[in-house]
Amino acid sequence: MRILIYSYNYHPEPIGIAPLMTELAEGLVKRGHDVRVITAMPNYPQRQIYEGYRGKLYLTEHINGVIVDRCYVRIRPKPNLIDRLLLEASFVASSFLKALSSPRPDIIILTSPPLLVSLPAAVLGWIHRTPVILNLQDILPEAAIKVGLLSNQALIRALEVVERFAYRTVTKISVIADGFANNLRSKGVPSSKIVKIPNWVDVNFIRPLPKENNSFRTAHHLNGKFVILYSGNIALTQGLETLIKAASRVRHVRDIVIVIVGEQKALGRLKQCCKTWEANNVKLIPFQPREKLPEMLGAADVGLVIQKHNVISFNMPSKIQVLLASGRPILASVPANGTAARAIKKSGGGIVVPPEDPETLAATILELYKDPARVTLLGNRSRQHALQYYSFDQALNRYEELFSDINNQRLMAAVQKS
């Protein structure tokens, strides 16, 4: 099949949606499909166009069998609300022109966020009479409202109209968690339109590695330490101040080290928080190259997932699958009724504590430090759950089954009309 993946983020961006969409595109190519990706010039998480891509309106690359069409975006390092809207608008305009000039696809896979990209994808689907699958990674604008990023009522209403338009016009909506499906059904989306395809992890690439002779541990002076690792986005939904406050409560135990790996500018903001709370047991480390990710995860004793109390059914951290595959237990400071908590509890490989509660988080870190047998047990359960539910091959099978179902439905409809 000729598949068009419409995704704002893609390789070489290191985190978030980019690695997932890159793996999906390349995996579909390996299964014999022709895949083209419409994406932005790489800019995340630094919020500036990467070296080698600057000053270009369009750029086409061939990467591991995938045709990657990169499009201009207007981006600012410290965007306000207007900047964010102009960013999305610039991608909508530039990407639509590129997609329109591309060969007709058999299937369009659209990933959201951003939300406004549903507009050109719907038009493309209508022009080509091509089914559109919306891959929902976050539910917008609800996520932006809950974390305080969006408060303008007129803009909220406008984006809610776009949200309803997207759900109405696409052929199918693939969601990554049950909470997402419940959220959509509460907004009137029929169950027949929703299919659950959890985010995946390459269980051959991300695998349990020993802590001994670990280059990440050696490079960052972590040998002999009990390492609690947070790696990923540092934004409004996380609230990592809770983790730093918890770290200050366990600093009397010299063997415990909290490692936070993230984007350099965001780490700079956390540095002051560490000083304020005298959390001298926190190491702030910039993002690592993707090829070093298994070694970094192998350096940890426990992996962390952090969310604020209001992040419930519109966000599902992709780091959960990655931590499970690494064979490390998960300590999650997340809402008990949220999608993340349900996924971690189901795995049997983690512990969920209340969000924004540094005292309980610190107490649980101490409990795990004192109970290595429990750490080992939880880690083994994590790996087994990842193998059973989150392997990449299973995700590819589900997508191909979805393609087949859509085609069969179209054929049946055509027969009924004739």
NUDRENBA-505875 format. One record per atom (N, C-alpha, C): x, y, z. Coordinates in steps of 0.02 Angstrom, whole numbers, plus 32768, in hexadecimal, padded with zeros to 4 digits. Each point is the difference from the previous one (the first is absolute). Layout:
<rs>
XYZ ...
</rs>
This chain:
<rs>
802A7FC48000 7FD6803C8000 802B803E8000 7FE680367FE3 802180418005 7FE48024803D 802C800C8031 7FEB801C8040 80208044800A 7FD78032800F 801980428011 7FF9800B804B 8037800B8022 7FFF800F8048 800A804B8008 7FCF8020801E 800080498009 8011800D804A 803F8010800D 801680078046 802E803C8007 7FEF802D802C 802A803C800B 80467FEC8017 80057FCC8028 80417FEA801C 80187FC07FDF 80427FFD7FF4 801E7FC57FE1 804B8001800E 80217FC97FEF 80497FFC8006 8020803C7FDE 80348020801E 802A7FE88037 7FED801A8045 7FC380198008 7FEB80178042 7FFF7FC48030 801B8009803E 80107FC58029 7FC97FE5802C 7FCC8028800D 7FCE7FEA8032 7FBA800D7FE6 7FCF7FE78027 7FBA800D7FF1 7FE87FD87FC5 7FD980217FD5 7FE07FDE7FC7 80337FED7FCB 803680267FFA 802F7FF67FC8 801B7FB87FFC 801C7FE38035 80187FBB7FFB 7FC97FCE7FEE 7FC4800B801B 7FC87FD37FF1 7FEE80017FB7 7FF8803D7FE4 7FEC80057FBA 80387FE87FD1 803E800A8015 80397FE77FD8 7FFF7FB47FFF 7FF67FE1803A 7FFE7FB78002 7FC47FE57FD9 7FC780228005 7FC57FEA7FDB 800D80027FB4 801A80387FE8 800D80087FB9 80317FCB7FE7 80377FF88024 80337FD07FEA 7FE97FB88007 7FD77FF38033 7FE57FBD8008 7FD07FEE7FC8 7FD780307FEB 7FD17FF37FC8 80267FF57FBF 803780247FF7 802A7FF67FC4 801B7FB87FFF 80177FE88039 801B7FBC8004 7FCB7FCC7FF1 7FC180128009 7FCA7FD17FF0 7FE680097FB8 802580277FD9 7FF080047FB9 7FD6803A7FEA 7FF1802F802C 7FD8803A7FEE 802C80397FE7 7FE3802B7FD6 8021803E7FEB 7FEB80378030 8030801E8022 7FEF80308035 802080437FF1 7FD780348004 801880457FFB 7FEA80248040 802D8029801A 7FF28026803D 8001804A7FF0 7FCB80238013 7FFE80497FFE 800D80198046 80358025800A 801480168043 801E80457FFF 800E801B803A 801F80428006 804C7FFA7FFF 802180387FF5 80488002800B 800D7FF08049 802F7FD4800F 800A7FEB8046 8012803A802D 7FDE8003803B 800A8039802D 7FF57FF08049 7FE87FC48010 7FEC7FF08044 80357FD58022 800E800A8040 7FDE802C802F 802180458008 8034800F7FD9 8023803F8009 7FD8803C7FE8 7FCC7FF37FD8 7FD780357FE2 8029802E7FD4 802E7FE37FDC 802380237FCB 80147FCD7FCA 7FFE80167FC1 800D7FD37FCA 80477FE48006 80077FBF7FF6 80417FE08006 803080197FCA 803F7FFE8011 803580127FD0 7FFA7FD27FC2 8006801E7FC6 7FFA7FDA7FC2 7FBB80037FE1 7FCF80188027 7FBB80057FE7 7FE880497FFE 8029802E8017 7FEB80458006 7FFF80237FBB 7FD280317FFB 7FFD80287FC3 7FE27FDC7FC4 7FDE7FC9800C 7FE37FD97FC9 7FB480018004 7FE180057FC5 7FB77FFC7FFD 7FEA7FB78000 80227FD77FD7 7FF17FB87FFD 80427FDA7FFA 7FFE7FC28016 80397FD47FF9 7FE77FB87FFF 80147FDA7FCE 7FEC7FBA7FFB 803D7FD4800E 7FF67FD0802D 80357FD08011 7FE67FB97FF7 802D7FD27FF4 7FF07FB97FFE 80257FDE803A 7FD97FEA8032 801D7FE5803D 7FE47FBA800C 802B7FCD7FFA 7FED7FBB800E 7FC17FEB7FD9 7FFE80147FC1 7FC87FED7FD5 7FC4802D8003 80008032802C 7FC8802E8007 801080427FDC 7FD180197FD9 800780427FE2 7FE780338033 802C802D8015 7FF080308034 800080467FE2 7FC5801E7FFD 7FF880447FE7 7FFC8030803B 803380298007 800380308038 7FE780457FE8 7FDA8020802B 7FDF803F7FED 801380388030 7FFD803C7FE7 8010803C8027 7FCF8008803B 801B80168039 7FD680158038 801E8040801E 7FD4802A8017 8014803D8023 80057FEE804A 803B8005801C 80097FEA8045 802980338027 7FEF80078040 8024802D802D 80177FD9803D 803D800F801B 801B7FDA8038 7FD58004803F 7FE0803A800C 7FD58009803A 7FBB80177FE9 7FD87FD17FE7 7FC180137FE0 7FCA80148032 7FDC80367FEF 7FC380108024 7FC67FDF7FDA 7FC3800D8015 7FC77FDE7FE1 7FFB80117FB6 800B803F7FEE 7FFD80137FB9 80357FDC7FD8 803C7FFB801C 80367FDC7FDE 7FEE7FB77FF4 7FE07FE28031 7FED7FB97FF8 7FCD7FF87FC8 7FD0802E7FFD 7FCD7FFD7FCC 801F800C7FBB 802E802F7FFC 8021800E7FC0 802C7FC57FEB 801D7FDE8031 80277FC47FF1 7FD47FCC7FDE 7FC67FF2801F 7FD37FCE7FE4 7FE680167FBC 7FEE80417FFB 7FE5801A7FC1 80347FFB7FC8 803F800E8010 80347FFD7FCC 80097FB87FE8 7FFC7FD0802D 80067FBA7FEC 7FC47FE97FD8 7FC480168015 7FC47FEF7FDA 800680167FB8 8016803F7FF6 8004801B7FBC 80377FDE7FD7 803D7FFE801C 80387FE57FD9 7FF77FB57FF3 7FE87FDB8032 7FFA7FB77FF7 7FC87FEF7FCF 7FCA80278000 7FC97FF17FD3 801680067FB7 802680347FF1 801880097FBC 802D7FC67FEB 802B7FEA802D 802C7FC77FF1 7FD87FBF7FF8 7FD07FF5802C 7FD87FC27FFD 7FD580007FC1 7FE880397FEC 7FD580057FC5 80267FEE7FC0 8040800F8000 80297FF17FC4 801D7FBA8001 7FF37FDA8035 801A7FBC8006 7FD17FCE7FE0 80187FC47FF0 7FD47FCD7FE3 7FC67FEE802E 7FC97FEC7FE2 7FC47FEE8027 800E7FC4802D 7FF380078042 800A7FC7802E 7FC27FD48003 80097FC38017 7FC77FD4800D 7FE4800A8046 802C8015802E 7FED800C8046 8027803D8019 7FDE802A8026 802280388022 7FFE7FF3804A 803A80008021 80047FFC8049 80148045801A 7FD4801E8025 800B8043801C 800B7FFA804A 8038801C8019 800B7FFE8048 7FF380448020 7FE07FFF803A 7FEF803E8023 80177FF98049 80208034801C 800680447FE7 803480067FC8 7FFB803A7FDA 7FD480398009 7FB97FF27FE6 7FD08025801A 7FBA7FF57FF0 7FED801D7FBC 801C803A7FEE 7FEB80227FC3 80117FD97FC1 802E7FD18005 80147FD97FC5 7FC67FD47FE8 7FCD7FF7802A 7FC67FDA7FEA 7FDC80237FC5 800980427FFA 7FDF80247FCA 801C7FED7FBC 804280077FF3 80197FEC7FBF 7FF97FB57FF3 80067FD78035 7FF97FB87FF7 7FB97FEF7FE9 7FCE8022801B 7FBB7FF37FEB 7FF680137FB7 801C80397FEC 7FFA80167FBB 80237FCF7FD1 803B7FE98013 80247FCE7FD8 7FD77FC07FF8 7FE47FEA8038 7FD67FC47FFE 7FC680087FD1 7FE1803C8001 7FC7800D7FD5 801580037FB6 803780237FF2 801880067FBB 80117FBC7FE3 80257FD88026 80187FBF7FE7 7FCF7FC7800D 7FC9800F8025 7FD27FCC8015 80267FC88024 80298018802E 802D7FD38025 7FEC7FFE804A 7FFD7FC6801F 7FF17FFD8048 80368022802A 7FEB80208036 802E8022802E 7FFA7FE08045 80397FEB801A 80037FE48045 80208035802C 7FDD80158034 801B80308030 80207FDA8039 804380068006 80247FE28037 800580338039 7FDB7FF48036 7FF780328035 80327FF38038 8032802C8005 80337FFB8034 7FF1802A803E 7FDC80377FF5 7FE7802A8036 7FBC801A7FEB 7FD4800D8030 7FBE80197FEF 8000804C8009 7FFD80227FC8 800180498000 7FBB801A7FEA 7FEC803C801A 8027802F802A 7FFD7FF1804A 7FE07FC88013 7FF67FF18046 80417FFF8028 80347FE17FE3 80407FFC8023 801C8046800E 7FFD802C7FCE 801A80448008 7FD980278034 7FBF7FF48004 7FD680238031 80117FE88047 80057FBF8008 800A7FE38043 80438016801F 803380087FD7 80428012801B 800A804C8002 7FCD80267FED 800480488005 802280237FC6 800C7FDB7FCA 8020801E7FC6 7FCF80297FD7 7FC07FF08005 7FCD80217FD7 7FC68016802D 7FF180417FFE 7FC9801A802A 7FD2802F7FDA 801380167FC4 7FD7802D7FD9 7FC17FDA7FE8 7FC680178017 7FC27FDB7FF4 7FED7FFD7FB6 800C80367FDC 7FF180017FB9 802B7FCE7FDA 803F7FFE8012 802E7FD17FE0 7FEF7FB88012 7FED7FF5803F 7FED7FBD8016 7FC47FE77FD7 7FCE802C7FF8 7FC57FEC7FD9 80127FF17FB7 802D80287FE5 80157FF57FBA 80247FBD7FF9 802C7FF08030 80257FC17FFC 7FD27FC4800E 7FCE800A8029 7FD07FCA800B 7FD87FF17FC0 7FF380347FD9 7FDF7FF67FBF 802E7FD77FD2 804180108000 80307FDA7FD8 80037FB88018 7FFF7FF78042 80037FBC801C 7FC47FD77FE8 7FC4801D8005 7FC47FDC7FE9 80037FF17FB5 801A80317FDA 80087FF77FB8 802E7FC47FF2 80377FFD8024 80317FC97FF6 7FE07FBD800E 7FDC7FFA8038 7FE27FC08012 7FCA7FEC7FCE 7FDD80327FE6 7FC97FF27FD2 80187FEB7FBA 803680207FE9 80147FF67FBA 802F7FC57FF5 80267FEB8032 802F7FC97FF5 7FD97FBE7FFD 80207FCF7FE1 7FE17FBE7FF8 80037FD88040 803A7FFF8020 800A7FDD803F 802C8029802D 7FFA7FF58042 802B80218031 80247FCA8027 80427FFE7FFC 80267FD08028 801680238040 7FEE7FE38038 8010801C8042 80347FD38021 8026801D802F 80377FDB801E 7FEF7FE58045 7FC4800F8019 7FED7FE98043 7FB47FFF8006 7FE77FD6802E 7FB87FFB800B 7FE280438016 802680268027 7FE780418017 7FF1802F7FC7 80297FFC7FCC 7FF380297FC5 7FBE7FED7FDF 7FF47FBE7FFA 7FC27FE87FE1 7FC480188029 80047FFC8041 7FC98017802B 7FF4804B7FF7 803780267FFB 7FFB80487FF6 7FDB800F7FBF 80137FDE7FCA 7FE0800D7FC0 7FB67FEC8000 7FF17FC7801F 7FBA7FEB8002 7FD580338026 801D801E8034 7FDB80328026 7FF2803F7FD7 802580087FC9 7FF680397FD2 7FD77FED7FC3 7FE27FC48002 7FD37FED7FCA 80207FDA7FC7 80407FEE8005 80217FDA7FCB 7FE87FB88005 7FE57FE37FCA 7FE87FBB8004 80387FCE800B 7FF17FCC8027 80337FCD800F 801A7FDF7FC1 7FD67FFB7FCD 80147FDF7FC1 803880257FDD 800A803F8012 803480297FE0 80427FFC8025 80007FE3803C 803A8001802C 80217FBC8000 80427FFF7FF9 80267FC28006 803C800E802E 800C7FD3802E 80388009802E 803F7FDE7FE5 803480287FF4 80417FE67FED 80338021802E 80147FDF8036 802F8020802F 804280127FDE 80208034801A 8044800E7FE9 802C7FC48011 80337FF77FD9 80287FC48002 804780108015 80277FCC8005 80478007800E 80247FC77FDC 803A80107FE6 80297FCC7FE0 80237FD98037 7FE47FC68010 80187FD98039 80437FDF7FF3 801780027FC2 80437FE77FF2 80358037800B 7FEC803E7FF2 802D8038800A 80008015804B 7FC58009801C 7FFA80108048 7FF87FBE8025 80337FEE8026 80017FBF8022 802480078043 7FF67FD2802D 802380048041 804B7FF97FF7 80258030801A 80497FFD7FFE 801B80038048 80387FE1800D 801B80008044 801B80448014 7FFE800D8041 801C803F801A 804C7FFE8003 801B7FC48004 80497FF98003 801F80107FBC 803A80208002 802380147FC3 7FD480297FD1 7FD7802B801E 7FD2802A7FDA 802180437FF3 800680127FC0 8025803D7FEE 7FDE803F8019 7FBD80018002 7FDC803B8018 800E800A804B 7FFE7FC88025 800F80058048 8048801A800B 802E7FE57FDA 804680148009 800A80497FEE 7FE280157FC8 800A80457FE8 7FE580338031 7FCB7FEE8024 7FE08030802D 80097FF0804A 80337FD7800E 80137FF18045 7FC67FE38029 7FE07FCE7FE3 7FC57FE18020 800D7FB98018 803D7FE77FF6 800E7FBB8016 7FF87FFB804C 7FDE7FCB8015 7FF37FF58047 7FC68027801C 7FDD80267FD5 7FC880298017 7FBD7FDE7FEF 7FCD80138025 7FBB7FEC7FF1 7FE280387FD6 7FF67FF37FC0 7FF080357FD0 7FB580007FF1 7FE2803A800C 7FBA800D7FEE 8003802D7FC2 7FE57FE87FC7 800980237FC0 7FBF801D7FE6 800280417FF0 7FCB801F7FD8 802080177FBF 7FE57FEB7FC8 801980157FBF 7FC680127FD3 8002803C7FE3 7FCB80127FD2 7FEE804A8003 7FC3800D7FEC 7FE980457FFB 7FFB80208045 801280408003 7FFA8026803E 7FD3803B7FF1 7FBF7FF7800C 7FCF80327FEB 7FCA80088035 7FC980207FEB 7FCB80118030 7FDC7FC3801C 7FFD7FC97FD9 7FDA7FC68019 80277FD88034 8042800A8005 80287FD7802D 8004801B8047 8013803E8008 8008801A8043 803A7FDF8024 803C80057FE4 803A7FDE801D 801880208041 7FE380398012 8010801C8042 7FEF7FCE8037 7FCC7FD97FF6 7FEE7FCC8031 803A7FD0800A 80207FEB7FCA 80387FD18004 803B80208025 800E803E7FF3 803980218021 7FF28009804B 7FC380108011 7FEF80048047 80067FBC8022 7FEC7FCB7FDC 80087FBC801B 804A7FEF8008 802880147FCF 80487FF28003 801F8020803E 7FEA803C8010 801C8022803B 7FF17FDB8041 7FC97FDA7FFF 7FEC7FDA803C 80277FC08009 80237FE97FCB 80287FC38007 804B800D7FF8 801380408004 8047800F7FF4 802E7FE88037 7FE37FEC8039 80297FE68036 80197FBA7FF0 7FE27FDE7FCF 80177FBE7FEB 802F800A7FC5 80407FFB800C 803180137FCD 80007FD37FC3 7FE67FC38008 80007FD27FC7 7FC8800E7FCE 7FD0802A8012 7FC7800D7FD3 8010803E7FD6 7FFA7FF87FBE 800B80387FD2 7FC480057FD1 7FE5803C7FF8 7FCA800E7FD2 801F801C7FC0 7FF57FDF7FC8 801C80167FC0 7FC680187FD4 8007803E7FE8 7FCE801C7FD2 8022800F7FBE 7FE87FE07FCB 801C80097FBD 7FCD80257FD6 801480387FE4 7FD080277FD9 802180367FD6 7FD7802B7FE3 801880357FD5 802680348029 803680197FE4 803080298025 7FE0803E8020 7FD680247FDB 7FE1803C801B 7FD27FF0803B 7FDA7FCA7FF9 7FD37FEB8036 80287FEC803E 80397FE07FF6 802B7FED8038 8019803E8024 800D80357FDA 8016803E801F 7FCD801C8031 7FC07FF97FEF 7FCB8017802D 7FFE7FD5803F 800C7FBF7FF9 7FFE7FD3803A 803C8009802E 803780197FE4 803C800A8028 7FF3802F803A 7FDB80367FF3 7FF0802E8036 7FD27FE08034 7FD37FD67FE9 7FD37FDC802E 80297FD2802D 80337FE07FE5 802C7FD58029 802380298036 8017803B7FEF 8021802C8031 7FD080158036 7FC380127FEC 7FCE80168030 7FF17FCB8034 7FFB7FC17FE9 7FED7FC9802D 803C7FD98019 803C80197FF1 803F7FE08017 80017FB67FED 7FEB7FF37FC2 7FFF7FBB7FE7 80427FF27FDE 80347FF58028 80437FF57FE4 800A7FB87FE8 7FCC7FD88005 80037FBB7FE7 7FDE7FF97FBC 7FF480377FDE 7FE17FFF7FBE 8036800E7FCB 80037FD67FCD 802D800B7FC7 7FD580147FC4 801080387FE1 7FDD80187FC5 802C7FF37FC3 7FE77FD77FD2 80287FE97FC8 7FDB800E7FBE 8021801C7FCE 7FDF800E7FC0 7FEC7FBF7FDD 7FD080077FD1 7FEA7FC77FD8 803B7FDA7FE3 7FF97FBE7FFF 80337FD47FE4 7FED7FEC7FB9 80317FF17FD5 7FF07FE67FBD 7FD67FC08007 7FD37FF67FD0 7FD17FC88005 80247FBD8005 80397FF97FE0 80237FBF8002 80197FF08047 80048033802B 80167FF58045 7FC67FF58031 7FC380027FE5 7FC57FFB802C 7FFE7FBE8027 800D7FC57FE2 7FFD7FC28027 80328001803A 803C801A7FF4 803380038034 7FEB802F8039 7FE280387FED 7FE880308033 7FCA7FE1802B 7FD07FDE7FE1 7FCA7FE08026 801D7FC7802B 80327FDD7FE5 80207FCB8027 80258019803D 801180408000 8023801D8039 7FD3800C803B 7FBF7FFF7FF5 7FD080108035 7FED7FC38029 7FF0800D803F 7FE07FCD802A 7FB480057FFA 7FE8803E7FFB 7FB8800E7FFC 7FF580377FCD 7FCC7FF97FD6 7FED80357FD1 7FC48027801A 7FFF80407FF0 7FCB802C801A 7FD180177FC9 7FC080068013 7FCE80237FD8 7FDF8033802E 8000803F7FEB 7FE680368029 7FCA80267FDA 7FC7800B8020 7FCB802A7FE3 7FE0802B8036 7FE180367FEC 7FDA8029802F 7FBB7FE0800C 7FDE801A8032 7FC17FE18016 7FC880047FCC 800480317FD2 7FCA800A7FD0 800C7FDF7FBD 80337FD57FFB 800E7FDD7FC1 7FE17FBB8006 7FC37FF87FE4 7FDA7FC3800E 7FF47FD67FC1 7FD780187FD2 7FED7FD57FC7 8011801F7FBD 8033802B7FFF 8012801F7FC0 804B7FFA7FF1 80247FDA802A 80497FFA7FF6 80167FBB8017 802C7FE07FD8 801B7FBF8012 804A80017FEF 802C80058032 804880067FF2 801B7FC37FDB 8022800B7FC8 801D7FC97FDB 803B7FE08025 801A80248032 80387FE48026 7FEC7FC28028 7FBF7FF6800C 7FE97FC68027 80157FBF7FDD 7FF17FFB7FC0 80117FC37FDB 804C7FF67FFE 802480377FF9 80497FFC7FFC 801D7FE78042 7FE8801B8038 80187FE98041 7FEE7FB7800D 7FC47FED7FED 7FEC7FBA8008 802F7FD27FD9 800F80127FC2 802B7FD67FD6 80467FFC801A 801780348024 80448000801C 80077FD2803C 7FC77FE58017 80037FD38039 800C80238042 7FEA803E8004 80078026803E 7FBB800E801E 7FFB7FFF8042 7FC18012801F 7FF080497FF5 7FC080117FFF 7FEA80457FF6 7FE4801A8042 8018803B8013 7FE280248038 7FDC803C7FE1 7FBE80018007 7FD780317FDD 7FDC802E8031 800F80407FFC 7FDD80338026 7FCC801E7FD1 7FC67FE07FFC 7FCD80117FCE 7FBA7FF9801E 7FCD801F7FE1 7FBC7FF98019 7FEA7FB77FFF 7FE17FE98036 7FED7FB98007 7FCC7FEB7FCC 7FD880307FE8 7FCB7FEF7FD0 801480137FB9 803F800D7FF3 801780147FBE 80167FC67FD6 800C800E7FC0 80147FCB7FD1 80447FE38012 802F802A8017 80427FE78012 7FFC7FCF803B 7FDA80128033 7FFA7FD5803B 7FE27FBC7FED 7FCD80017FD6 7FE07FC17FED 80317FD37FDA 8027801E7FD4 80307FD87FD9 80367FE2802D 801880268030 80357FE9802C 7FE67FCA8030 7FC5800A801B 7FE37FCE802C 7FF47FBF7FDA 7FE880047FC3 7FF37FC57FD8 80407FD97FF3 803880237FF9 803F7FDE7FF1 80197FD6803A 7FEE8013803D 801A7FDD803B 80488011800E 801C802F7FD9 804780108007 800E8044801E 7FCF801D8022 800B8043801A 7FD8800F803E 800F803A801D 7FDE8019803B 7FE580457FF0 7FC0800C8011 7FE180417FF3 7FF680248043 8019803E8003 7FF68029803B 7FDD80407FEB 7FE18024802F 7FDB803D7FEE 802D80337FDE 7FE480267FD0 802880347FDE 800A803D802D 803580247FF3 8010803F8023 80017FF5804C 801B7FC68014 80067FEE8047 80487FEA800C 802E802F800B 80477FEF8007 800F7FD4803C 7FD980068035 800C7FD9803C 7FF57FB57FF2 7FC77FEF7FE0 7FF27FBA7FF1 80317FE67FCC 801280297FCF 802F7FEB7FCD 80447FF08020 8016802A802E 80407FF48022 7FFD7FC1802A 7FC97FF68023 7FF97FC4802A 80027FC07FD6 7FE280027FC5 7FFF7FC57FD4 80457FF37FE3 802580357FF0 80457FF77FE9 80297FDD8035 7FF88014803F 80247FE08037 7FEC7FB78008 7FBF7FF17FF8 7FE97FBB8005 80207FD47FCB 800480197FC3 801E7FD97FCA 804B7FF8800B 802080348018 80487FFC800F 800F7FC98032 7FD47FF88030 800B7FCF8035 7FE97FB97FEE 7FE07FF97FC6 7FE27FBF7FED 80157FEC7FB9 80407FEC7FF6 80177FEF7FBD 7FDB7FC57FE1 7FE77FD28029 7FDB7FC77FE4 7FC080187FDE 7FE08031801E 7FC3801A7FE1 801080257FBF 803780248000 801680237FC3 800A7FCE7FC7 80217FC98010 800C7FCC7FCD 7FBF7FE17FE7 7FD37FF1802F 7FBF7FE27FEE 7FD9802E7FD1 7FFB80408013 7FDA802F7FD8 802080087FBB 804280017FFD 802380077FC0 7FF27FC57FD2 80007FC4801C 7FF17FC47FD7 7FB980037FE5 7FD180168029 7FBB80077FE9 7FFA80347FC8 802680368008 7FFF80347FCC 80137FE47FBC 80387FDE7FFE 80187FE47FC0 7FCE7FD07FE2 7FE57FD38028 7FD07FCF7FE6 7FC280227FE5 7FE980358021 7FC480237FE8 800F80237FBE 803B801E7FFA 801280217FC1 80017FCE7FC7 801D7FC6800C 80037FCD7FCC 7FBB7FE97FEB 7FD27FFD8030 7FBE7FE57FF2 7FD280337FDE 800680408013 7FCE80317FEA 801B80397FD4 8041800E8002 8018803D7FDF 80367FF47FCB 80057FC47FE6 80337FF57FCD 7FED80247FC0 803380147FDB 7FF680267FC2 7FDC7FD67FCC 80107FC07FFC 7FDF7FD57FCF 7FB57FFD800B 7FEB7FFF8040 7FB97FFF800F 7FDE80407FE7 8022803A8009 7FE4803F7FE9 7FF980017FB4 80357FE87FDD 7FFD7FFD7FB7 7FC77FD37FE9 7FF77FC88022 7FC97FD27FEE 7FBD80248007 7FF880268036 7FC08022800C 7FF380357FCA 803580247FED 7FF780337FCB 7FEE7FDF7FBE 80217FC97FEF 7FF07FDF7FC1 7FB97FE28002 7FEB7FE88039 7FBB7FE88007 7FCF80397FF8 8012803B801A 7FD5803B7FF9 7FFB80147FB6 803980007FDD 7FFF80107FB8 7FD17FD07FDC 80057FC08010 7FD87FCD7FDF 7FB6800A800E 7FEF800E8040 7FBA800C8013 7FE3803B7FDA 802780367FFB 7FE8803C7FDD 7FF47FF17FB6 802E7FDC7FE1 7FF77FEE7FBA 7FC47FD37FF5 7FF67FD0802D 7FC77FD47FFA 7FBE80268007 7FFE8030802E 7FC48028800A 7FF2802A7FC1 8035801B7FE2 7FF680287FC3 7FE77FD57FC7 801A7FC27FFA 7FE97FD37FCB 7FB77FED8009 7FED7FF3803F 7FBA7FEE800E 7FD2803A7FF0 8016803D8011 7FD7803B7FF1 7FF9800A7FB6 80377FF37FDB 7FFD80087FB7 7FD07FCC7FE1 80027FC3801A 7FD47FCB7FE7 7FB78011800D 7FF2801B803B 7FBB80128011 7FE580377FD5 802C802E7FEA 7FEA80377FD5 7FF47FEA7FB8 80237FCB7FEC 7FFC7FEB7FBA 7FC17FD57FF3 
</rs>
